[in-house]
Amino acid sequence: MYVVVQHKILNLETALSRGQALIDGTGAPEGTRVLQCYPHVDGSAVTCLWASEVDVGVCHLKVSDAGSP
């Protein structure tokens, strides 16, 4: 299953480094991984494409230290 998530950015540098770590396979919730991240031009948000091995339905996913709430 693919999931698209839009994260509000509070700290762009932190968010971008955390996003790269997630793409590299570090820190994603079990059974999920980030495939790609698309930062908005103004740096206010990032949209990420996640893949999940399980049906996550509708949920709230919070990744610690992602630079977003």
Helices and strands as residue ranges (DSSP letters): E 2-8, H 12-23, E 32-39, E 45-52
